[in-house]
Amino acid sequence: MSLTLEQRCVHTIRTLSMDAVQKANSGHPGMPMGMADVAFVVWTEFLKHNPANPKWHDRDRFILSAGHGSMLLYSLLHLTGYDLSLDEIKNFRQWGSRTPGHPEVHITPGVETTTGPLGQGFANGVGMALAEAHLAARYNHTGHKLTDHFTYAIVSDGDLMEGVSQEAASLAGHLKLGKLIYFYDDNKITIDGSTDLAFTENVQQRFEAYGWHCITIDGHDRDAIREATRKAQAVPDKPSLILCRTHIGFGSPNKQDTASSHGSPLGNSEIALTKKGYGLDPEKSFHIDEDVLAFFRRELQKGAAAEAAWDTQLEACRKAHPEIVEEYLSRMEGRLPENWDDVRPEFPADPKGMATRKASGLVLDAITPKIPALVGGSADLSGSNLTKAQTAGIVQAGAYGGTYIHYGVREHAMGSMMNGMSLHGGVIPFGGTFLVFSDYCRPAIRLAGLSHIQAIYVFTHDSIGLGEDGPTHQPVEHLAALRAMMNVLVMRPADANETAYCWQAAVAHKTGPSLLALTRQNLPTLDRSKYASAAGTLRGAYVLNPEVEAPQAIVMASGSEVEIAMKAQELLQAEGIPTRVVSVPCFELFDQQDAAYREAVLPASVQVRAAVEAGIPMGWEPYTGSRDKVVGLTNYGASAPFETLYEEFGLTAEAVVAKIKAQL
Amino acid sequence: MSLTLEQRCVHTIRTLSMDAVQKANSGHPGMPMGMADVAFVVWTEFLKHNPANPKWHDRDRFILSAGHGSMLLYSLLHLTGYDLSLDEIKNFRQWGSRTPGHPEVHITPGVETTTGPLGQGFANGVGMALAEAHLAARYNHTGHKLTDHFTYAIVSDGDLMEGVSQEAASLAGHLKLGKLIYFYDDNKITIDGSTDLAFTENVQQRFEAYGWHCITIDGHDRDAIREATRKAQAVPDKPSLILCRTHIGFGSPNKQDTASSHGSPLGNSEIALTKKGYGLDPEKSFHIDEDVLAFFRRELQKGAAAEAAWDTQLEACRKAHPEIVEEYLSRMEGRLPENWDDVRPEFPADPKGMATRKASGLVLDAITPKIPALVGGSADLSGSNLTKAQTAGIVQAGAYGGTYIHYGVREHAMGSMMNGMSLHGGVIPFGGTFLVFSDYCRPAIRLAGLSHIQAIYVFTHDSIGLGEDGPTHQPVEHLAALRAMMNVLVMRPADANETAYCWQAAVAHKTGPSLLALTRQNLPTLDRSKYASAAGTLRGAYVLNPEVEAPQAIVMASGSEVEIAMKAQELLQAEGIPTRVVSVPCFELFDQQDAAYREAVLPASVQVRAAVEAGIPMGWEPYTGSRDKVVGLTNYGASAPFETLYEEFGLTAEAVVAKIKAQL
């Protein structure tokens, strides 16, 4: 039996994958074996990429949404010449390798997003395609196509079952994102067995209902893959789903088409049988024929040429429209306009004040014109979140140049799409919903923290202060639960000026998500001639009344409860107890300060302390010394006007005073 | 203009709703006004219910998934004679009322589930319909129909956009739940404005793709509503979606068909105009014509008759098959079989031991035959979660009598459906996935905690101990984030015998969810002749080595890290430091113990303490005294064999010893 070069290329993707999984004694060989034909065609005939420069701005994006098949992606990266050596492949899933169990964007060159939690990659890709369409609309009008690429993904039945993908698919169809092309690995097998156990819907019909263009093919027929991909590329106003009927564990005599090839090594003897069946030498491991490698490595030359052509275009554009190229590049490189924070509004003292969501809206009005990369939206709460800046145009199908996205009631897709937009580059995404619904998008927030992705969440209605909507809408444990995530800035400003600084911190925080917890109800705007500057917000916590030089007690709070802390301070002062008030808008930022600053704010010598927050007490202990010193909530809230709730639940200055006096 | 009685009945639903929202100066009038025709027809002509006994086992279930329209439901409950007075309607959204902003199942008689967070009610209903089908399959074979009811819901565009509803819809179609009938309030308006802003998919086509039976009607044409409902009832093997084209804020001259009628009071003058337009007296508030009330209150007689007929059937069945009726009633009443916990397996001491997920599977094998109400499943991780008991049959379309559900990769729908099954009664639901994916179903867990719903989660692969799958699959902050939720038992057993007691606690905990965090890797089964009985698990924390009578130090841990704590104890003991080891499987249960017990376990006199857990340290402070005393993780994990991870991340007995010695 004589194999063609192409056959050997495809089989090499398979053998590398099965060998690496076997050596690690852990991993998922079946999917790479099943999708090798599709991957081969896409990566060697369609994908516009430059393995020597994985960060080339106008590359096509390729997402392995079915992240468990990571060895498919690592095989492709190694073969086509990315900076991922064969030793890394041999170190699959080992300590310190660049080949972790599931792809991680911040670890491996050429990996576009972190996948594994199903559905996320699907929705990330929708975000990337939207970022592409947006940048194209903003910067291609001179005729120089600075942005012009496809977003491809391989998605699995698991991806399609997850709600987040369904939300994103509906929105992608609505937005007519024609340059989105997904290959569905329709292998009829899930971990539990046949997809018939739980997944018998008509996938094609569903996606057509969303407005997608669908083609069904044999996923091992490479000519059919070519033709379908070309057809998909030719449909400009619909995302495409190419349903590829494939065989998981392709070619494994005893494990093809079974769940047993999904998540475990095939075993040495089965690998030998499989290689023999392919017509390859069963004795060889991690083997790559020289001509096979040479064929894949053509991507380096093709990529260099493609990038050079784009460079020429960029330079031509720069000559004619230097300001356009400058703005485009500054966005793609994540540079902020100089002195962008000069436009941060300052709010005058006002005892009546305003809700911090309102202040946030005014900040957005001010900074949106200055920072074109800010592209935001809301999960159908625009008027409540106040996320739409006055100058922001609406993003719609065929009008992608706007900066405001109506996500619909799809919090999870919003979060995952923000991750995708951010990873694409050129966009600083923000999105709004109620704080209580942070639970709906939590998996996306976690991946942003884990993968160092900038994304800004505007979480309004941040406590029982929302009042009558009741416990289903009242976040109580959410601040604690969000602070539990690492590399996530959870910020809860106490007034309008702190809100402005929180936005400044969020925009500047390029390596992780930022969450703003904002009130529905009005808060006084503090008189900063009397109290310390709100710039202290940037350090996470700061003393509001430094004039009290030898405090006997410290009262701290975040957000709306700073007002209560200040009232408590007045009461204590009236009783002759000099008291410091510390505003704590962000635990994480405070924890990053040096020891001297932290000691200056919370001197070890003053252990008489209390904190007050309209949430569970958990999490404050490092600052108060114990949970008992926190005035907080121990129930899910109730439906009533918010003033009643604060009284009934004992979130009062008097309760804070009592905590302090009990310690004196 | 002369109005028919029927017209006045429908308008009364509308006027009560708009008056209550106006009086509260808060709420959502538009939806009740738009869906009053549908609600009237369903509640007075189709719904099998007995307002005098809202807990009648065989009532039809009615869910207002669009929970913001709560006044629609409260109006119906008052009008048809539930124990909800007109004063309660007038106290809408006020402190202490039974009419909170969004419906809460544990507060208001006749409310079947807590709704408001969109998509949840939709998925709850799928769970209820599945519970119905299951009970019918188990107990109707004698010809006596103990269980034979429909599950109705009103769902909104927001419900349909949410991922959780899409997951549940796909599964409902797969399972052919023909007695599920949903009315889609297709009013073309969302909070942001027209649904055209973000939601232009073909809903009917999508649901047909899932296998649903769809009918599109004018939602104000009551004859069409009647006919469509009859047709839906007549389709036994497909869930039905009746797409009702409606007008939000129906009849409001200036606000109908606008978002402004969605979430704010109409205003007194607009209310007057609207009532005038209806042909009603604009001066009257909270007014109900006597004949209107009488018409609605016929439901009391109809309901009493329906329940009496069912009682007759039940008694006939009891005569012929007393054991069937006894089992059925014990399930519906939430009674556990006597001495059910006698079957809890005891595992012999074994240094090699077993994974706690494995022990959990063996416990399920033992208790499943004894507790027929246990109906479980997994989100496509059956073989990993080990949730399928040997004797459990598979639930499939037309074969609902089984007790094992293949949920597919749909964690969120699983959680919400479990809530629905539990609320239906007759089922103690449990479901499995990896602990890291608790984030995907967190909104459902929260609602279970808030609404006192029993649901058991089997969360396996509970730490970096899962090894090579890497950080995307490694829960690190999840234990803390789940412990942050109130009325949720988060249990993490240290060995096989603790696992058995955790199951016992979970089955007995009828008023909230229980989460079992279980290992992938083997743990030694402790020698209980040497250490204290695992029965201490039921108290949340207990001393493993009470023979150390005057400890100088306490080391505590949960789950897999108890092994590390015990090694640390040996090392300390060898250095002459008598040390107590406390296993802490459940914070919540421990916090519920009396002060004497808590003091006995953690004596205030011993402040030299450390804890070790493969997660973030947050949350242990009340037991250790400070976060610094916790050996934990401060990163998202890594991909490598788990032994390497424990070493590299310093989760070792030596680290625990160092913590203790630093305090001595």
Boltz contact constraints between the chains, C-beta under 6 A:
constraints:
  - contact:
      token1: [A, 26]
      token2: [B, 468]
      max_distance: 6.0
  - contact:
      token1: [A, 93]
      token2: [B, 468]
      max_distance: 6.0
  - contact:
      token1: [A, 93]
      token2: [B, 639]
      max_distance: 6.0
  - contact:
      token1: [A, 94]
      token2: [B, 640]
      max_distance: 6.0
  - contact:
      token1: [A, 95]
      token2: [B, 640]
      max_distance: 6.0
  - contact:
      token1: [A, 95]
      token2: [B, 644]
      max_distance: 6.0
  - contact:
      token1: [A, 100]
      token2: [B, 470]
      max_distance: 6.0
  - contact:
      token1: [A, 100]
      token2: [B, 639]
      max_distance: 6.0
  - contact:
      token1: [A, 101]
      token2: [B, 468]
      max_distance: 6.0
  - contact:
      token1: [A, 101]
      token2: [B, 469]
      max_distance: 6.0
  - contact:
      token1: [A, 101]
      token2: [B, 470]
      max_distance: 6.0
  - contact:
      token1: [A, 101]
      token2: [B, 639]
      max_distance: 6.0
  - contact:
      token1: [A, 102]
      token2: [B, 470]
      max_distance: 6.0
  - contact:
      token1: [A, 102]
      token2: [B, 472]
      max_distance: 6.0
  - contact:
      token1: [A, 116]
      token2: [B, 472]
      max_distance: 6.0
  - contact:
      token1: [A, 117]
      token2: [B, 472]
      max_distance: 6.0
  - contact:
      token1: [A, 118]
      token2: [B, 409]
      max_distance: 6.0
  - contact:
      token1: [A, 158]
      token2: [B, 409]
      max_distance: 6.0
  - contact:
      token1: [A, 161]
      token2: [B, 408]
      max_distance: 6.0
  - contact:
      token1: [A, 161]
      token2: [B, 409]
      max_distance: 6.0
  - contact:
      token1: [A, 161]
      token2: [B, 410]
      max_distance: 6.0
  - contact:
      token1: [A, 162]
      token2: [B, 409]
      max_distance: 6.0
  - contact:
      token1: [A, 163]
      token2: [B, 163]
      max_distance: 6.0
  - contact:
      token1: [A, 163]
      token2: [B, 164]
      max_distance: 6.0
  - contact:
      token1: [A, 163]
      token2: [B, 166]
      max_distance: 6.0
  - contact:
      token1: [A, 163]
      token2: [B, 167]
      max_distance: 6.0
  - contact:
      token1: [A, 163]
      token2: [B, 412]
      max_distance: 6.0
  - contact:
      token1: [A, 164]
      token2: [B, 163]
      max_distance: 6.0
  - contact:
      token1: [A, 166]
      token2: [B, 163]
      max_distance: 6.0
  - contact:
      token1: [A, 166]
      token2: [B, 166]
      max_distance: 6.0
  - contact:
      token1: [A, 167]
      token2: [B, 163]
      max_distance: 6.0
  - contact:
      token1: [A, 170]
      token2: [B, 201]
      max_distance: 6.0
  - contact:
      token1: [A, 174]
      token2: [B, 200]
      max_distance: 6.0
  - contact:
      token1: [A, 190]
      token2: [B, 380]
      max_distance: 6.0
  - contact:
      token1: [A, 191]
      token2: [B, 380]
      max_distance: 6.0
  - contact:
      token1: [A, 191]
      token2: [B, 381]
      max_distance: 6.0
  - contact:
      token1: [A, 192]
      token2: [B, 380]
      max_distance: 6.0
  - contact:
      token1: [A, 192]
      token2: [B, 382]
      max_distance: 6.0
  - contact:
      token1: [A, 192]
      token2: [B, 406]
      max_distance: 6.0
  - contact:
      token1: [A, 197]
      token2: [B, 406]
      max_distance: 6.0
  - contact:
      token1: [A, 198]
      token2: [B, 406]
      max_distance: 6.0
  - contact:
      token1: [A, 198]
      token2: [B, 408]
      max_distance: 6.0
  - contact:
      token1: [A, 199]
      token2: [B, 408]
      max_distance: 6.0
  - contact:
      token1: [A, 200]
      token2: [B, 174]
      max_distance: 6.0
  - contact:
      token1: [A, 201]
      token2: [B, 170]
      max_distance: 6.0
  - contact:
      token1: [A, 201]
      token2: [B, 173]
      max_distance: 6.0
  - contact:
      token1: [A, 201]
      token2: [B, 209]
      max_distance: 6.0
  - contact:
      token1: [A, 201]
      token2: [B, 210]
      max_distance: 6.0
  - contact:
      token1: [A, 202]
      token2: [B, 209]
      max_distance: 6.0
  - contact:
      token1: [A, 205]
      token2: [B, 209]
      max_distance: 6.0
  - contact:
      token1: [A, 206]
      token2: [B, 206]
      max_distance: 6.0
  - contact:
      token1: [A, 206]
      token2: [B, 209]
      max_distance: 6.0
  - contact:
      token1: [A, 209]
      token2: [B, 201]
      max_distance: 6.0
  - contact:
      token1: [A, 209]
      token2: [B, 202]
      max_distance: 6.0
  - contact:
      token1: [A, 209]
      token2: [B, 205]
      max_distance: 6.0
  - contact:
      token1: [A, 209]
      token2: [B, 206]
      max_distance: 6.0
  - contact:
      token1: [A, 210]
      token2: [B, 201]
      max_distance: 6.0
  - contact:
      token1: [A, 380]
      token2: [B, 190]
      max_distance: 6.0
  - contact:
      token1: [A, 380]
      token2: [B, 191]
      max_distance: 6.0
  - contact:
      token1: [A, 380]
      token2: [B, 192]
      max_distance: 6.0
  - contact:
      token1: [A, 381]
      token2: [B, 191]
      max_distance: 6.0
  - contact:
      token1: [A, 382]
      token2: [B, 192]
      max_distance: 6.0
  - contact:
      token1: [A, 406]
      token2: [B, 192]
      max_distance: 6.0
  - contact:
      token1: [A, 406]
      token2: [B, 197]
      max_distance: 6.0
  - contact:
      token1: [A, 406]
      token2: [B, 198]
      max_distance: 6.0
  - contact:
      token1: [A, 408]
      token2: [B, 161]
      max_distance: 6.0
  - contact:
      token1: [A, 408]
      token2: [B, 198]
      max_distance: 6.0
  - contact:
      token1: [A, 408]
      token2: [B, 199]
      max_distance: 6.0
  - contact:
      token1: [A, 409]
      token2: [B, 118]
      max_distance: 6.0
  - contact:
      token1: [A, 409]
      token2: [B, 158]
      max_distance: 6.0
  - contact:
      token1: [A, 409]
      token2: [B, 161]
      max_distance: 6.0
  - contact:
      token1: [A, 409]
      token2: [B, 162]
      max_distance: 6.0
  - contact:
      token1: [A, 410]
      token2: [B, 161]
      max_distance: 6.0
  - contact:
      token1: [A, 412]
      token2: [B, 163]
      max_distance: 6.0
  - contact:
      token1: [A, 439]
      token2: [B, 442]
      max_distance: 6.0
  - contact:
      token1: [A, 439]
      token2: [B, 443]
      max_distance: 6.0
  - contact:
      token1: [A, 440]
      token2: [B, 443]
      max_distance: 6.0
  - contact:
      token1: [A, 442]
      token2: [B, 439]
      max_distance: 6.0
  - contact:
      token1: [A, 442]
      token2: [B, 442]
      max_distance: 6.0
  - contact:
      token1: [A, 443]
      token2: [B, 439]
      max_distance: 6.0
  - contact:
      token1: [A, 443]
      token2: [B, 440]
      max_distance: 6.0
  - contact:
      token1: [A, 450]
      token2: [B, 471]
      max_distance: 6.0
  - contact:
      token1: [A, 450]
      token2: [B, 636]
      max_distance: 6.0
  - contact:
      token1: [A, 468]
      token2: [B, 26]
      max_distance: 6.0
  - contact:
      token1: [A, 468]
      token2: [B, 93]
      max_distance: 6.0
  - contact:
      token1: [A, 468]
      token2: [B, 101]
      max_distance: 6.0
  - contact:
      token1: [A, 469]
      token2: [B, 101]
      max_distance: 6.0
  - contact:
      token1: [A, 470]
      token2: [B, 100]
      max_distance: 6.0
  - contact:
      token1: [A, 470]
      token2: [B, 101]
      max_distance: 6.0
  - contact:
      token1: [A, 470]
      token2: [B, 102]
      max_distance: 6.0
  - contact:
      token1: [A, 471]
      token2: [B, 450]
      max_distance: 6.0
  - contact:
      token1: [A, 472]
      token2: [B, 102]
      max_distance: 6.0
  - contact:
      token1: [A, 472]
      token2: [B, 116]
      max_distance: 6.0
  - contact:
      token1: [A, 472]
      token2: [B, 117]
      max_distance: 6.0
  - contact:
      token1: [A, 477]
      token2: [B, 484]
      max_distance: 6.0
  - contact:
      token1: [A, 477]
      token2: [B, 485]
      max_distance: 6.0
  - contact:
      token1: [A, 480]
      token2: [B, 484]
      max_distance: 6.0
  - contact:
      token1: [A, 481]
      token2: [B, 481]
      max_distance: 6.0
  - contact:
      token1: [A, 481]
      token2: [B, 484]
      max_distance: 6.0
  - contact:
      token1: [A, 484]
      token2: [B, 477]
      max_distance: 6.0
  - contact:
      token1: [A, 484]
      token2: [B, 480]
      max_distance: 6.0
  - contact:
      token1: [A, 484]
      token2: [B, 481]
      max_distance: 6.0
  - contact:
      token1: [A, 484]
      token2: [B, 618]
      max_distance: 6.0
  - contact:
      token1: [A, 485]
      token2: [B, 477]
      max_distance: 6.0
  - contact:
      token1: [A, 618]
      token2: [B, 484]
      max_distance: 6.0
  - contact:
      token1: [A, 618]
      token2: [B, 619]
      max_distance: 6.0
  - contact:
      token1: [A, 621]
      token2: [B, 621]
      max_distance: 6.0
  - contact:
      token1: [A, 622]
      token2: [B, 627]
      max_distance: 6.0
  - contact:
      token1: [A, 627]
      token2: [B, 622]
      max_distance: 6.0
  - contact:
      token1: [A, 636]
      token2: [B, 450]
      max_distance: 6.0
  - contact:
      token1: [A, 639]
      token2: [B, 93]
      max_distance: 6.0
  - contact:
      token1: [A, 639]
      token2: [B, 100]
      max_distance: 6.0
  - contact:
      token1: [A, 639]
      token2: [B, 101]
      max_distance: 6.0
  - contact:
      token1: [A, 640]
      token2: [B, 94]
      max_distance: 6.0
  - contact:
      token1: [A, 640]
      token2: [B, 95]
      max_distance: 6.0
  - contact:
      token1: [A, 644]
      token2: [B, 95]
      max_distance: 6.0
